[in-house]
Amino acid sequence: MPTDLLKTLTYLTIHLTVGFSVAYLMTGSAEIAGGIALVEPCVNAIAFFFHEKAWKGFLSGRSIEPAAAT
């Protein structure tokens, strides 16, 4: 298995475990915690997509100039 894929899968496992654990501690409900742990990464992925688009737009509007001497 490629290292990048393994790293992604282990990170996903950690992300889901932490999300479930925090939601369970806050709600006391395994069903609600499970729902949060599954929905949150999907919403986060969509937010990340738009975050990347915004950064690409921001960076494309900037010119790279050397820093002024101080």
Residue pairs with C-beta under 8 A, 6 or more apart in sequence:
12 41
15 41
16 37
16 38
16 41
19 36
19 37
19 40
19 41
20 33
20 34
20 36
20 37
21 33
23 32
23 33
23 36
23 37
24 30
24 33
27 33
